[in-house]
Amino acid sequence: QVQLVESGGGLVQPGGSLRLSCKASGFIFSNYDMSWYRQTPGKERELVASIAIVGGATNYADSVKGRFTISRDNAKNTVYLQRNSLKAEDTAVYYCSNVWRGRRYWGQGTQVTVSA
């Protein structure tokens, strides 16, 4: 059974940094692309960043390019999202996600609030 467990959310001041972690289990982690999404009330969930298994190629939403970095540690079955220069508009629930056997799976989400 696929399980994705996020951690690392919280309250951070504008301009600050925070790293999110997602621990995966139930599948061969190193064989699958991984992604981070976020969602704010009243809006659709949006893709923030993804990282491929082949060469670790990464992809980012325009709104976070240059500020966020996605990485993975296959030995720890964990994907990370390092977020710097945080802005109020980065406030959201952040979700870890992957597609396994044709179905998309989500973690429970972790709330990040950027506020002074």
C-alpha positions as CSV (number, residue, x, y, z in Angstrom):
1,Q,0.0,0.0,0.0
2,V,1.4,3.4,-1.1
3,Q,1.9,5.8,1.8
4,L,3.3,9.3,1.5
5,V,3.9,11.2,4.8
6,E,4.8,14.9,4.6
7,S,6.5,16.9,7.4
8,G,8.2,20.2,8.0
9,G,5.3,22.6,7.6
10,G,4.7,25.5,9.9
11,L,4.7,29.3,10.3
12,V,7.6,31.2,8.7
13,Q,8.2,34.9,8.2
14,P,8.3,36.4,4.7
15,G,11.8,36.0,3.2
16,G,12.4,32.9,5.4
17,S,13.2,29.4,4.4
18,L,11.6,26.0,5.2
19,R,12.3,22.5,4.0
20,L,9.5,20.0,3.5
21,S,10.0,16.2,3.6
22,C,8.0,13.4,2.2
23,K,8.7,9.8,3.4
24,A,7.4,7.2,0.9
25,S,6.6,3.5,1.4
26,G,4.8,0.7,-0.3
27,F,6.5,1.0,-3.7
28,I,10.0,1.0,-5.1
29,F,10.7,4.7,-4.6
30,S,13.7,4.9,-6.9
31,N,11.6,3.8,-9.8
32,Y,9.1,6.6,-9.8
33,D,8.9,10.3,-10.4
34,M,7.8,12.4,-7.4
35,S,6.0,15.7,-7.2
36,W,5.0,18.4,-4.8
37,Y,1.7,20.2,-5.2
38,R,0.0,22.9,-3.1
39,Q,-3.5,24.1,-2.6
40,T,-5.1,27.2,-1.1
41,P,-8.8,27.5,-0.2
42,G,-11.0,28.0,-3.2
43,K,-8.3,27.1,-5.7
44,E,-7.3,24.0,-7.5
45,R,-4.3,22.0,-6.4
46,E,-1.3,23.1,-8.5
47,L,1.9,21.5,-9.4
48,V,4.9,23.1,-7.6
49,A,7.8,20.9,-8.6
50,S,8.6,17.4,-9.8
51,I,11.7,15.3,-10.0
52,A,12.3,12.4,-12.4
53,I,14.0,9.1,-11.8
54,V,16.1,9.5,-14.9
55,G,19.0,11.8,-14.2
56,G,17.0,13.6,-11.5
57,A,15.6,16.1,-14.0
58,T,13.5,18.7,-12.3
59,N,10.6,20.9,-13.3
60,Y,9.1,23.9,-11.5
61,A,6.1,26.2,-11.6
62,D,7.0,29.6,-12.9
63,S,6.0,31.1,-9.6
64,V,8.6,29.2,-7.6
65,K,11.5,29.0,-10.0
66,G,14.8,30.2,-8.5
67,R,13.3,30.0,-4.9
68,F,12.3,26.3,-4.5
69,T,14.5,23.2,-5.0
70,I,13.2,19.7,-5.2
71,S,15.5,16.8,-4.4
72,R,15.3,13.1,-3.5
73,D,17.3,10.6,-1.4
74,N,16.5,7.2,-2.8
75,A,18.3,5.5,0.1
76,K,15.9,7.1,2.5
77,N,12.8,6.9,0.3
78,T,12.3,10.6,0.8
79,V,11.7,13.6,-1.4
80,Y,12.4,17.1,-0.2
81,L,11.2,20.6,-1.1
82,Q,13.6,23.4,0.0
83,R,11.8,26.7,-0.1
84,N,13.7,30.0,0.2
85,S,12.6,33.6,-0.1
86,L,9.2,32.7,1.0
87,K,6.3,35.0,0.2
88,A,2.8,35.4,1.6
89,E,1.4,33.8,-1.6
90,D,3.3,30.6,-0.8
91,T,0.9,30.0,2.0
92,A,-0.9,26.7,1.3
93,V,-1.2,23.1,2.1
94,Y,1.6,21.3,0.4
95,Y,1.2,17.7,-0.8
96,C,3.6,15.1,-1.9
97,S,2.4,12.9,-4.8
98,N,3.2,10.2,-7.2
99,V,1.6,7.9,-9.7
100,W,1.8,4.2,-9.1
101,R,0.2,1.6,-11.3
102,G,-1.9,4.3,-13.1
103,R,-3.3,5.9,-9.9
104,R,-2.2,9.1,-8.4
105,Y,-1.5,9.0,-4.7
106,W,-1.4,11.9,-2.2
107,G,0.0,12.5,1.2
108,Q,-2.1,14.0,3.9
109,G,-0.6,17.4,3.3
110,T,1.3,19.9,5.5
111,Q,0.3,23.4,6.2
112,V,2.7,26.2,5.5
113,T,1.9,29.7,6.5
114,V,4.0,32.7,5.5
115,S,3.2,35.6,7.7
116,A,4.9,38.3,9.7
